[in-house]
Structures are given as C-alpha cells and as structure tokens.
Amino acid sequence: QVQLVESGGGLVQAGGSLRLSCAASGVTFSTYAMGWFRQAPGKEREFVAAYSWSGRSTYYADSVKGRFTISRDNAKNTVYLQMNSLKPEDTAVYYCAANQWGTTYLHHTSQYNYWGQGTQVTVSS
C-alpha cells in the first residue's frame, strides 16, 4: 500500500522559512519522480517543484525559483521542500506526489499516480 505523508507546514511571517517533508512508503522510492504542488482556496492545484526519478533534474515553477529548493534522500524515502523568503501568496495546502520513472511533464498533475493528504502553509503579512 502506497502512502505519502507530508509534514512541516504551519504559520510563518512573510520573509520566513519552512521546510516541508514527504515520507513515502510502499514504493521503491528511488524509481519515483517526486513533485510538490499547492492549492489555494478557490484555485486550481498548481505545480511548485519536481525531482526526476534519476535525481539528475529538478524543475520549479517560475513563482518559486530562487526561493524554494526541492531535495530528496532516497535512503530515507523522503523528499523535501525548503521554502525561503515566503510571501503571503505562497499560502496554500501543499501536496507531494509520486510518479514512477517520471522524467518529463512533471509539472502536470496528471503525471502522478500517488498523492499525499496535504499540509497547510500560511504566510502572514
């Protein structure tokens, strides 16, 4: 049974930092591309960042480039999202997702087979 469990969300002031974690179980983690997405109230789920299964490539939404960093630790079956210089517009529920052998179109929600339950990030101004 595949499980993705996010943690690390919370309330932070603008300019602050948070690190999200997503622990995977029930998968051969090293064969999965991992993505982070977010969804604000009344908006569609949008791509934030992704890491290809090989670990050779990372991808970021323009809105987070230079502020967010995705990383993975295959030994711990965990993917991270370090979020710095947070802005109120980063407020959303953040989800991690998994895509086996994923290398392309990782910004599309349709590419992912498994999703976590989400963790709330709230940035106050």
N, C-alpha and C positions, 0 to 999 in steps of 0.2 A: 504494500500500500504506500503510495507516494504521498509525502507530506512536506509542505513548505511552511515554515513558521517564521514570521517576521517579528522583530523586536527592536527597541531603541527609539521609538517615536516619543513625542512629548511636546511640551510647550517651551518655546525659546523666544528670546527677543530678537528683533531684526539685527543682523550682523553677527549673530551667534552661530554655533555649530552643533550638529548632531551626527551620530554615526548609527546607521541602520544595519541590522544583521538579518540574514535569512538562512536558517538552518534547514538543510534538505535531508530527508530520509526516504528509504525505499527506492533509491535510484543509484545508478553508477554515476556519481556526481561528475567525474572527470569527462564524461561523454556528453554533458549537457551545456548548452549555452544558457546563460542566466541573464535575465533582464529585470530592470526596475521600471515600474510605471506608476503613475499617480492619477488620482481622480478627485477633483474639487467638486463641491456641491453644485449641481446643475450643469456640470460639464462632462464631456466625454473623457474616458480614460486616455491618458497620453503617455507617450514614451519619455523616459528620463535617461536611461543608460543601459548598456548591454555589454556582455563579455562573451566572445565566441567560445565554443567548447574547447578549442585548441589552446585558448589562452593567448593567442597571438594578436587578437584585435579587440579593441574597445570602441564603443560608439556612444555619443552623447547628443542629447537634444541641444539645440543652439542656446536655449534659455538657461542651461545649467553649465555650459562649457566654461572651464576655468574656475568653477566654484565647487562642483561635485566631482568625486572620484569613485569609480567602481573598482573593486578588487575581489579576488577570490582566494580561498585557501582550500585546495582540494583535499588536504589531509583532514580538515575539519568539516568537510561538506558544507561549507558556508560561503556566502557571497555578502559583501559589504557595500554600503554606500556612504561615503564620507561626504557630508554636506557642510560647506563653509559659506560664510557671507550670506546667510539666509535672509530672504526677503518675505514680506507678507504674502506675496503672490506664490510662494512655494507651499503655502498651506494646502494640504490635501491628505487623503488617505494614500499611503504608499504601499504598492504591492510588488512582490517579487514573482517571477515566473520562470519556468524551465522549458527548454526546447532541445530535445536530443539531437546531437550532431549539427546544431544550428550554426550557420556561418553568414547567411545573408538575410536581408529583410528583417533584421532583428528588432526594428522599430515598429513592426506590425504586431498588434495583439493576436492576430490570427495565427501567428507562427508558433505560439506557445501551447503546450499540452497541459501544463500544470500551473496552478496559481496558489499563492498563499491567501490568508484571510485579510491581510492588510494591517497597517499600523498608522495611527493618526499622527500627523505632524502639523503643529500650529505655530505660526510665526507671528508674534505681536509687533505692532509698530511703535 
